[in-house]
Structures are given as structure tokens and as C-alpha cells.
Amino acid sequence: MSYEKFAYTYDRLMNSMPYEDWLRFVKESFERFGVKPVSIVDLGCGTGNLTIPLALEGYHMTGIDLSEDMLAVAEQKAGQQTQLARSGSVRLLQQDLREWELGEPVDAALSFCDSLNYLLEEEDIVDAFRQTYEGLKPGGLFLFDVHTPEQLFAYAESQPFFLNEDDVAYIWTSELDEERVQIQHDLTIFVKEEGGRELFRRIDETHEQRAYALDWLEQMLRAAGFREVHKAADFTWDQPTKLTERAFFIAKK
């Protein structure tokens, strides 16, 4: 997965994503499961769209991402918040989700916006779960979401996708490996250059995701050591069904 050029247009393309719903789900999870965290790690933090708001609410946040460019954008955004610049309450690290390590355990771990779908082998998921279990304090929570297998099939059936706005446009096609439930997204993005001239910069991106059976994910969480595992659907507290697009997991150490 390459975010090198894409990182700098990511926020523009993702401005319709339900970040407020993710933040609400995080706080509801803390209340429901009796956790009052101080330290939180955001795994696959991207440009900090959840890391920074949570830090502004007083949590000690660490954002981890594999992309140096995504982290550069996140650092720039955090630096624009005077409160965070003074407190130093956001730490950003370039690490792999399968091997992340902070040196001290945290109260909670988050991984939203289907970050774990980018792990393309079962052993990658197993490693990420084990590492997260090791990185949590006893009683800590691991909150994450994933695209369901049904959602990847829906993407394949609905593609291609198009966006055509004054400052940005894209063509997005997808190809699904049905046996592995693994999808390849090919995006050609055109971003208007600054300076007032009608010039657009072309960015070509390929991204791959794999969906896993929800029951298997639960089994792997329990195998990693989590003593409680709960599932929810599409930003609600309902159980996932065949119509669920985004499944949420809450695992307690």
C-alpha cells in the first residue's frame, strides 16, 4: 500500500467520513465497559483525524502508522493546535501494526476506518491481535472496526466509482478475489494545483484489503488472550447481520 502522494489529498477525499460517529462509539464503549483510560494508542492513525480530537479532550494519545507521509500530515495538523503543541500530549510513531511497541502498556487501543482490512494474511491479523494484547494494561480495551466480507462483495458489484468536483476528481475501480475475499482498489486521482491555473496533478494509487469472517476474528481475539469479546454493527450496538457493512469489535484484556 502506498500513501506517498495520496497522503496530502487524503483529508480532502475523506471529509465525508463519519469521524464524529467513531468518536461517539469510543466514548460509549468506555462507559459501557467501565474503562476510564488515560493513555490510548491509535493504530493506523493516518492523518490523525481521531488521534488529534481525542488528545484535545485530554487523553494521552499515541498515533501509529506505517506511512511516513500520513504521519507528516498528522504532525502538521497537531502542531496547529496550540493546546497540543504546549502539552505534548500527542506522540506519532512510524511502526507496523503487527509489531508495534511503546515501551509501556496503555489503557486502550483503537484501530478504525477499516485499518485491519489492510492486513492481507491470517497470520498478520493474529500477530496484530497478540501484539495489541501485550501492549494493553490488564482490563484495557481494544476497539476496532472492519469491512465485512459482504461489503467487499458490494464494492465489487457497485464499481466503478467516480467523483468530479471543482478541485478534485477520481476514477475508482475494484477487482475482487472471491476465494480470498480480497479486493484491489485502483484509483486515478486528479488534484487541482494551487496558484489559480487550471492545472491538475494526477495521482495513481492501488490499495488492497481483505475481509475475514467475523466469527474467526472473535476466535483469534480470544486465542490472543482477550477475556471478553463483543461485536456490534455499523456504529450501533446491534449485533452484526448479513447486511452489516462495518463490524465493530470491543475486546477486553
C-alpha positions as CSV (number, residue, x, y, z in Angstrom):
1,M,0.0,0.0,0.0
2,S,1.4,3.4,-1.0
3,Y,0.2,6.6,0.5
4,E,3.1,8.7,-0.5
5,K,1.3,11.2,-2.8
6,F,-2.1,10.3,-1.6
7,A,-1.4,11.4,2.0
8,Y,-1.6,15.1,1.1
9,T,-5.1,14.8,-0.5
10,Y,-6.4,12.2,1.9
11,D,-8.3,14.6,4.1
12,R,-9.9,16.3,1.2
13,L,-11.2,13.0,-0.1
14,M,-12.2,11.7,3.4
15,N,-14.0,14.8,4.6
16,S,-17.4,12.9,4.4
17,M,-16.2,10.0,6.7
18,P,-18.1,9.7,10.0
19,Y,-15.3,10.7,12.3
20,E,-17.9,12.1,14.9
21,D,-19.6,8.7,14.9
22,W,-16.2,6.9,15.6
23,L,-15.5,9.3,18.5
24,R,-19.0,8.8,19.9
25,F,-18.5,5.0,19.7
26,V,-15.2,5.2,21.5
27,K,-16.7,7.2,24.4
28,E,-19.8,4.9,24.6
29,S,-17.5,1.9,24.7
30,F,-15.6,3.3,27.6
31,E,-18.8,4.0,29.5
32,R,-20.4,0.6,28.7
33,F,-17.3,-1.4,29.7
34,G,-16.3,0.6,32.7
35,V,-12.9,1.8,31.5
36,K,-11.6,5.3,32.2
37,P,-8.5,5.5,30.1
38,V,-5.7,8.0,30.3
39,S,-3.3,6.6,27.7
40,I,-4.6,5.5,24.2
41,V,-2.9,4.2,21.1
42,D,-4.5,4.8,17.7
43,L,-3.3,2.0,15.4
44,G,-3.4,3.1,11.7
45,C,-3.9,6.7,12.7
46,G,-3.5,8.1,9.2
47,T,-3.5,11.9,9.3
48,G,-4.7,12.0,12.9
49,N,-8.4,12.6,12.4
50,L,-9.3,10.6,15.5
51,T,-5.9,10.9,17.4
52,I,-6.0,14.7,17.5
53,P,-9.6,15.2,18.7
54,L,-9.1,12.7,21.4
55,A,-5.9,14.4,22.5
56,L,-7.8,17.7,22.6
57,E,-10.3,16.0,25.0
58,G,-7.4,15.3,27.4
59,Y,-6.3,11.7,26.5
60,H,-2.6,11.0,26.2
61,M,-2.5,9.8,22.6
62,T,0.0,7.9,20.6
63,G,-0.7,7.6,16.9
64,I,0.9,4.7,15.0
65,D,1.0,4.4,11.2
66,L,3.2,2.7,8.6
67,S,3.1,5.7,6.3
68,E,5.7,8.4,6.9
69,D,3.7,10.8,4.8
70,M,0.5,10.3,6.7
71,L,2.3,10.9,9.9
72,A,3.9,14.1,8.5
73,V,0.4,15.4,7.8
74,A,-0.8,14.4,11.2
75,E,2.2,16.1,12.9
76,Q,1.5,19.3,10.9
77,K,-2.2,19.3,12.0
78,A,-1.3,18.6,15.6
79,G,1.2,21.4,15.6
80,Q,-1.5,23.8,14.5
81,Q,-3.3,23.1,17.8
82,T,-1.8,25.4,20.4
83,Q,-3.1,23.3,23.2
84,L,-1.4,20.2,21.9
85,A,1.9,21.9,21.0
86,R,2.2,23.1,24.5
87,S,1.2,19.9,26.3
88,G,3.0,17.4,24.1
89,S,0.0,15.0,24.5
90,V,0.3,13.6,21.0
91,R,3.1,11.2,20.1
92,L,3.3,10.0,16.5
93,L,5.4,6.9,15.6
94,Q,6.1,5.0,12.3
95,Q,5.5,1.4,13.2
96,D,3.9,-1.7,11.8
97,L,0.6,-2.8,13.4
98,R,1.8,-6.3,13.6
99,E,4.9,-5.3,15.7
100,W,4.0,-2.1,17.4
101,E,5.6,-1.4,20.8
102,L,5.6,1.7,23.1
103,G,7.7,0.6,26.0
104,E,4.8,0.9,28.4
105,P,1.3,-0.5,28.3
106,V,-1.7,1.7,27.5
107,D,-5.3,1.7,28.8
108,A,-6.9,1.4,25.4
109,A,-6.1,0.7,21.7
110,L,-8.1,1.9,18.7
111,S,-8.0,0.9,15.1
112,F,-10.8,2.3,13.0
113,C,-11.5,3.2,9.4
114,D,-11.0,-0.5,8.4
115,S,-7.3,-0.3,9.0
116,L,-7.1,-4.0,9.9
117,N,-8.5,-5.0,6.5
118,Y,-5.2,-3.9,5.0
119,L,-3.6,-6.9,6.7
120,L,-3.8,-9.5,3.9
121,E,-2.8,-12.7,5.6
122,E,-4.4,-14.5,8.5
123,E,-1.1,-14.6,10.4
124,D,-0.9,-10.8,10.1
125,I,-4.2,-10.5,11.9
126,V,-3.0,-13.0,14.5
127,D,0.2,-11.0,15.1
128,A,-1.6,-7.7,15.4
129,F,-4.0,-9.1,17.9
130,R,-1.2,-10.7,20.0
131,Q,0.8,-7.5,19.9
132,T,-2.2,-5.4,20.9
133,Y,-3.0,-7.7,23.8
134,E,0.6,-7.4,25.0
135,G,0.5,-3.6,24.7
136,L,-2.6,-3.2,26.9
137,K,-2.8,-2.9,30.7
138,P,-5.0,-5.5,32.4
139,G,-8.6,-4.5,31.9
140,G,-7.7,-2.5,28.8
141,L,-9.9,-2.2,25.8
142,F,-9.2,-2.9,22.1
143,L,-11.7,-1.2,19.8
144,F,-11.6,-1.7,16.1
145,D,-13.8,-2.0,13.0
146,V,-13.5,-4.0,9.8
147,H,-15.3,-4.1,6.5
148,T,-17.3,-7.3,6.3
149,P,-17.0,-9.9,3.5
150,E,-20.4,-8.8,2.3
151,Q,-19.2,-5.2,2.0
152,L,-16.3,-6.2,-0.2
153,F,-18.6,-8.1,-2.5
154,A,-20.9,-5.0,-2.6
155,Y,-17.9,-2.8,-3.6
156,A,-17.1,-5.2,-6.4
157,E,-20.7,-5.2,-7.7
158,S,-21.1,-1.4,-7.5
159,Q,-17.8,-0.3,-9.0
160,P,-16.6,1.8,-10.8
161,F,-17.0,4.9,-8.7
162,F,-16.5,8.5,-9.8
163,L,-16.0,11.9,-8.2
164,N,-16.0,15.1,-10.2
165,E,-15.6,18.3,-8.2
166,D,-14.0,21.7,-8.9
167,D,-10.8,20.9,-7.1
168,V,-10.5,17.1,-7.2
169,A,-11.8,14.2,-9.3
170,Y,-11.2,10.5,-9.3
171,I,-11.9,7.2,-11.1
172,W,-12.0,4.2,-8.8
173,T,-12.3,0.6,-10.0
174,S,-12.2,-2.6,-7.9
175,E,-11.4,-6.2,-8.6
176,L,-12.3,-8.9,-6.1
177,D,-10.7,-12.3,-5.5
178,E,-13.8,-14.1,-4.3
179,E,-12.0,-17.1,-2.9
180,R,-9.8,-15.0,-0.6
181,V,-12.4,-12.2,-0.2
182,Q,-9.6,-9.8,-1.1
183,I,-10.2,-6.7,-3.2
184,Q,-7.8,-4.4,-5.1
185,H,-8.8,-0.8,-5.5
186,D,-7.2,1.2,-8.3
187,L,-7.6,4.9,-8.1
188,T,-6.7,7.6,-10.5
189,I,-7.0,11.0,-8.7
190,F,-6.7,14.4,-10.2
191,V,-6.0,17.3,-7.8
192,K,-6.1,20.9,-8.8
193,E,-2.7,22.7,-8.3
194,E,-2.6,25.8,-6.3
195,G,-2.0,29.2,-7.9
196,G,-5.2,29.7,-9.8
197,R,-4.3,28.0,-13.0
198,E,-6.5,25.2,-14.4
199,L,-3.8,22.5,-13.9
200,F,-4.4,19.2,-12.2
201,R,-1.9,16.8,-10.8
202,R,-2.5,13.1,-11.5
203,I,-2.0,10.6,-8.7
204,D,-2.3,6.8,-9.2
205,E,-2.9,4.6,-6.2
206,T,-3.5,0.9,-5.6
207,H,-4.9,-0.3,-2.3
208,E,-5.7,-3.9,-1.3
209,Q,-8.0,-5.1,1.5
210,R,-9.1,-8.5,2.7
211,A,-12.2,-9.3,4.8
212,Y,-12.3,-12.0,7.3
213,A,-15.2,-13.9,8.8
214,L,-16.4,-12.2,12.0
215,D,-16.6,-15.4,14.0
216,W,-12.9,-16.2,13.0
217,L,-11.8,-12.7,14.2
218,E,-13.6,-13.3,17.5
219,Q,-11.8,-16.7,17.8
220,M,-8.4,-15.1,17.2
221,L,-9.0,-12.4,19.7
222,R,-9.8,-15.0,22.4
223,A,-6.8,-17.0,21.3
224,A,-4.6,-13.9,21.8
225,G,-5.9,-13.8,25.4
226,F,-8.8,-11.3,25.4
227,R,-11.3,-12.5,28.0
228,E,-14.3,-10.6,26.7
229,V,-15.2,-10.0,23.0
230,H,-18.3,-8.1,21.9
231,K,-19.4,-7.3,18.3
232,A,-21.6,-4.5,17.0
233,A,-22.8,-3.3,13.7
234,D,-22.5,0.0,11.8
235,F,-22.0,2.4,14.7
236,T,-24.9,0.9,16.7
237,W,-24.9,-1.6,19.5
238,D,-26.9,-4.1,17.4
239,Q,-25.4,-7.5,16.6
240,P,-23.9,-7.8,13.0
241,T,-26.1,-9.4,10.4
242,K,-25.7,-10.3,6.7
243,L,-26.5,-6.6,5.9
244,T,-23.7,-5.2,8.1
245,E,-21.2,-3.1,6.2
246,R,-18.8,-2.2,9.0
247,A,-18.5,-4.5,12.0
248,F,-17.1,-3.3,15.3
249,F,-15.3,-5.3,17.9
250,I,-14.7,-4.5,21.6
251,A,-12.2,-6.8,23.3
252,K,-11.2,-6.6,26.9
253,K,-8.0,-7.8,28.3
